[in-house]
Amino acid sequence: MNVRTYIGKVFIVEDNDARVRLDNDLSQSRRYQQGDNIPPGKSVGDPVTIPRFTRVNVRATRTDGDTLYVQAAPEGDAQAQPFGWTKASNFAGGMINEIVAIIPDAWDLEPGGDNYTVTDPQSLVRGGAPAFASTGASIPRGTLCCVTETSPDGRYVRVCRASLGGDGAPQRADDLGWTSRANLTPGWSQHFSSPAWADQQGPNAAWDQGRYIGPRVVVRIVGTGGALKEITLDSLPHYMRLKDAALANNVDLAVTSGFRTFAKQAALFRIFQQGGNRAARPGFSNHQDGQAFDLNTMGFDGTRNYDWLKRNAPAHGFIRTVSGEHWHWEYRPNDPEVRQGKFKKSNVTK
């Protein structure tokens, strides 16, 4: 499984002026030069563009701030010379909801469904069901492993030691026993043993009501307006199921804000103190625990997206938690009010 969802998909150029950018300066357009194969109606010095309705594959992505650029290539021809770099917003749909990057970016093997690194220094080995009692042994931090079995409630997993084979696939070795799923982090990376990963104010640090709750793997998703947003890898499948269910009913959900780093929340709080929009202190924002999503609801009752979420979000584990913010939804599947089918917490008055 590749976390990047755009791989292998076909995108259609929609913009009449889908300009190709310079490889070394995405802010500048490539221009036709003498000797180029110049199409009819174009001249030397004109910007190079990809014709409207061209079907393309995306081979790679780059960002310039929050703007997403993609390397577009002819559909289905892996050997063909790419057209070049262009804005993702030039495509029909703008690549909304595509996952384009994963943080950290240093991997032995990216998260693939069952490959994990032991990241808790007290990763106790446990016996099997029903008690999963500690055996007194532990699995060393930094151990690369694969999950071979999961307890019915998902809290515990059986793992085996693993390594990277010559074909780039995990090679399973000896069984290590049962341990808590919370002891594992998706993917294999030496970065998990670095001070940067444990930095409580770093780009992967999650917080809940002023309490540091550990680092999270984060993905970058294309949100509203083509801007890149961040959400945690843990919350990704839940959001994807929600937006897929909405899309099946012709409702286009997109993220306007997701996971916020400590630094981002600190910046928003400084703006608030200077008279800007309301923002919580860093460490206290709902957006720092990885479960909160601001969605493109467009308004309260009577708007298509909001009305669909009212009817369907609880079935997918989502609920409104902040008064006055129709856009703010959180993934709280175990909340009693979610289980009762309520779309907002009882303390949310509007």
C-alpha positions in Angstrom: 0.0 0.0 0.0 1.3 3.4 -0.9 0.1 6.3 1.3 0.2 8.7 -1.6 -3.2 8.3 -3.2 -2.5 10.0 -6.6 -0.2 7.2 -7.9 -1.7 5.4 -10.8 -4.8 7.7 -11.1 -5.8 9.7 -14.2 -6.3 13.4 -14.0 -7.8 15.7 -16.7 -6.5 19.1 -17.5 -9.4 21.6 -17.1 -7.7 25.0 -17.3 -7.3 26.7 -20.6 -4.0 28.1 -19.5 -2.4 25.1 -17.7 1.2 26.5 -17.7 4.3 24.3 -17.4 6.7 25.7 -14.8 10.5 25.8 -14.8 12.0 22.8 -13.0 14.3 25.0 -10.9 11.8 27.9 -10.3 8.1 26.9 -10.0 7.1 30.5 -9.9 8.1 31.0 -13.5 6.5 29.6 -16.6 8.5 27.7 -19.2 8.5 29.4 -22.6 8.8 28.2 -26.1 12.2 28.6 -27.6 13.6 28.5 -31.1 13.8 24.9 -32.3 11.0 23.7 -30.0 8.0 21.8 -31.5 5.7 24.8 -31.2 2.0 24.0 -31.7 -0.3 26.0 -34.0 -1.3 29.4 -32.6 1.8 29.6 -30.4 5.1 31.5 -30.9 8.6 31.7 -29.5 8.4 33.3 -26.1 4.8 32.2 -25.3 4.2 30.1 -22.2 4.3 26.4 -22.6 0.9 24.9 -21.7 -0.7 21.5 -21.4 -3.8 21.4 -23.7 -7.2 21.3 -22.1 -8.8 17.9 -21.7 -5.3 16.2 -21.8 -5.4 13.0 -19.6 -2.3 12.7 -17.4 -0.7 10.7 -14.6 1.1 12.4 -11.8 4.6 11.1 -11.2 5.7 13.4 -8.4 4.6 16.4 -6.3 6.3 19.5 -5.0 5.1 22.5 -3.0 5.8 26.2 -3.0 4.3 27.3 0.3 0.8 25.9 0.3 0.6 25.7 -3.5 0.8 22.2 -4.9 2.7 21.5 -8.1 2.7 18.2 -9.9 4.9 16.5 -12.5 2.3 15.7 -15.2 3.1 12.9 -17.8 1.1 11.4 -20.6 -1.5 8.9 -19.3 -0.4 5.3 -19.2 3.1 5.7 -20.7 5.7 5.2 -17.9 8.6 5.8 -20.3 7.2 9.0 -21.9 8.9 12.4 -21.3 6.7 14.3 -18.8 5.0 17.5 -19.9 6.6 19.1 -16.8 5.5 20.7 -13.6 2.1 22.4 -13.4 -0.3 23.5 -10.7 -2.6 20.8 -9.4 -5.4 23.4 -9.5 -5.2 23.1 -13.3 -6.9 19.6 -13.1 -10.6 18.9 -12.9 -11.3 18.7 -9.1 -7.9 20.2 -8.3 -6.8 16.9 -6.8 -8.9 17.6 -3.7 -8.5 14.9 -1.0 -5.4 13.3 -2.6 -2.6 12.5 -0.2 0.6 13.9 -1.6 3.2 13.7 1.2 4.0 12.0 4.5 5.9 13.5 7.5 8.5 12.5 8.5 10.1 12.1 5.0 13.0 9.8 6.0 11.9 6.2 5.7 13.4 2.7 5.5 9.9 1.6 4.5 6.9 3.9 4.5 3.7 2.8 6.4 2.2 -0.1 4.4 -0.5 -1.6 6.5 1.4 -4.0 8.8 5.0 -2.7 9.1 5.7 -0.9 12.3 8.6 0.3 14.5 8.6 -0.2 18.2 8.8 3.3 19.6 7.8 3.0 23.3 10.8 2.3 25.6 8.5 0.1 27.8 7.1 -2.2 25.1 6.0 -5.1 27.3 5.5 -8.5 25.8 2.1 -9.9 26.8 0.5 -13.3 26.9 -2.5 -14.0 24.6 -6.2 -13.7 25.2 -8.1 -13.2 27.3 -6.0 -11.4 29.8 -3.0 -10.3 27.7 -1.0 -10.2 30.9 2.6 -9.0 31.0 5.3 -11.7 30.7 7.9 -9.4 32.2 9.9 -9.3 28.9 10.0 -6.3 26.6 10.7 -5.6 22.9 13.6 -3.1 22.4 12.8 0.3 21.1 13.6 0.7 17.5 12.7 -2.9 16.6 11.3 -3.3 13.1 8.3 -5.6 13.1 5.2 -6.7 11.3 1.7 -7.2 12.8 0.5 -10.8 12.4 -2.6 -10.8 14.5 -4.9 -8.3 16.3 -7.0 -8.6 19.4 -10.8 -8.2 18.8 -10.8 -4.8 20.5 -7.8 -3.7 18.6 -5.8 -2.8 21.7 -3.2 -5.6 21.4 -1.2 -7.0 18.4 1.0 -10.0 17.9 4.2 -9.0 16.1 7.2 -10.7 14.5 10.6 -9.3 13.9 11.1 -8.2 10.3 13.7 -6.7 7.9 13.8 -5.2 4.5 14.3 -7.7 1.7 16.3 -7.2 -1.4 13.0 -6.7 -3.4 12.0 -3.8 -1.0 9.4 -5.9 0.7 9.3 -6.8 4.4 10.8 -10.2 5.3 9.3 -11.7 8.4 11.4 -13.5 11.0 10.8 -14.8 14.6 7.6 -14.2 16.5 8.0 -11.6 19.3 4.6 -12.2 21.0 1.7 -9.8 21.9 2.2 -6.2 22.9 0.1 -3.0 23.1 -0.7 -1.4 19.7 0.2 1.9 21.3 3.8 0.8 21.5 4.1 0.9 17.7 4.3 3.6 15.1 3.4 2.9 11.5 6.3 2.5 9.1 10.1 1.8 9.5 12.2 4.8 10.1 15.4 5.6 12.0 13.9 9.0 12.6 11.7 7.5 15.3 14.8 7.2 17.5 15.9 10.8 17.0 15.5 13.8 19.3 13.4 15.5 16.6 10.7 12.8 16.8 10.4 13.2 20.5 10.4 17.1 20.4 7.3 18.1 22.2 7.0 21.2 20.1 8.1 19.5 16.8 6.1 19.0 13.6 4.7 15.6 14.8 3.9 16.5 18.4 0.3 16.0 19.4 -1.3 17.7 22.4 -4.6 17.3 24.3 -5.9 19.9 26.7 -2.4 21.1 27.6 -0.9 17.6 27.9 1.7 16.2 25.4 0.4 12.9 24.1 3.3 11.9 21.9 4.3 12.2 18.2 2.1 11.2 15.3 2.9 10.4 11.7 1.2 13.1 9.6 0.1 13.2 6.0 -0.5 16.2 3.7 -3.8 16.3 1.9 -5.1 18.6 -0.7 -7.8 20.7 0.9 -10.2 23.5 -0.2 -8.8 25.8 -2.8 -6.0 23.4 -3.6 -4.2 24.4 -0.3 -2.3 21.6 1.5 -3.5 20.6 4.9 -2.2 18.1 7.4 -4.0 15.3 9.2 -2.7 12.4 11.2 -2.1 9.0 9.6 -4.2 7.5 12.4 -7.3 9.6 11.4 -6.8 9.3 7.7 -8.8 6.2 7.0 -11.7 7.5 9.1 -11.8 10.8 7.2 -11.5 9.0 3.9 -14.5 6.7 4.7 -16.5 9.8 5.6 -15.7 11.8 2.4 -16.2 8.7 0.2 -19.7 8.1 1.8 -20.4 11.8 1.1 -19.2 11.6 -2.4 -21.5 8.6 -3.1 -24.3 11.0 -2.3 -22.9 13.8 -4.5 -21.6 15.7 -1.5 -18.0 17.0 -1.9 -16.3 17.2 1.5 -12.9 18.7 1.8 -10.6 19.8 4.7 -10.1 23.5 5.5 -8.0 22.8 8.5 -6.7 19.6 10.2 -3.8 18.8 12.4 -1.9 21.8 13.7 1.7 21.8 14.9 2.6 23.5 18.2 4.4 26.2 16.2 1.3 26.8 14.0 -1.0 27.1 17.0 1.5 29.4 18.7 1.4 31.7 15.6 -2.4 31.7 15.5 -2.5 32.5 19.2 -0.2 35.5 18.8 -2.4 36.8 16.0 -5.5 36.4 18.3 -3.7 38.4 21.0 -3.2 41.1 18.5 -6.9 41.3 17.6 -7.2 38.5 15.1 -9.5 35.5 15.0 -10.1 33.5 18.2 -7.4 30.9 18.8 -6.6 28.6 21.7 -3.2 28.7 23.5 -0.7 26.3 22.0 -1.2 22.9 23.5 -4.9 23.5 24.1 -6.4 23.6 20.6 -8.7 20.8 19.6 -6.7 20.6 16.4 -3.5 19.5 18.1 -4.6 16.0 19.1 -5.1 14.7 15.5 -8.9 14.1 15.7 -10.3 17.5 14.7 -11.3 18.5 11.2 -12.6 21.8 9.8 -14.7 20.9 6.8 -16.3 22.9 4.0 -19.8 23.0 5.5 -20.5 26.4 4.0 -23.0 27.2 6.8 -25.6 25.8 9.2 -29.0 24.3 8.3 -29.9 24.4 4.7 -26.5 23.9 3.3 -25.9 20.7 1.4 -22.7 19.6 3.2 -23.8 20.5 6.7 -27.2 18.8 6.3 -25.5 15.6 5.0 -23.1 15.6 8.0 -25.9 16.1 10.4 -27.6 12.9 9.1 -24.5 10.8 8.5 -21.4 11.9 10.4 -22.2 10.1 13.7 -22.5 6.7 11.8 -18.8 7.4 10.8 -17.7 8.4 14.3 -17.8 12.2 13.8 -19.5 14.8 15.9 -19.5 18.6 16.3 -17.8 19.8 19.5 -17.6 23.6 19.3 -20.5 26.0 19.6 -20.9 28.4 16.7 -18.5 26.5 14.4 -20.5 24.5 11.9 -17.3 23.5 10.2 -15.6 21.9 13.2 -16.1 18.1 13.5 -14.1 15.5 15.5 -13.6 11.8 15.2 -14.8 10.5 18.5 -16.3 7.0 17.8 -16.4 6.0 21.5 -18.2 9.1 22.7 -21.6 8.1 24.1 -23.4 10.8 22.2 -21.9 9.7 18.9 -23.1 6.2 19.7 -26.5 7.6 20.3 -26.4 9.1 16.8 -26.2 12.7 17.9 -24.4 15.0 15.5 -23.3 17.5 18.1 -22.3 17.4 21.8 -25.0 18.4 24.3 -23.0 21.5 25.3 -22.9 22.8 21.7 -25.7 25.3 21.7 -25.6 26.4 18.0 
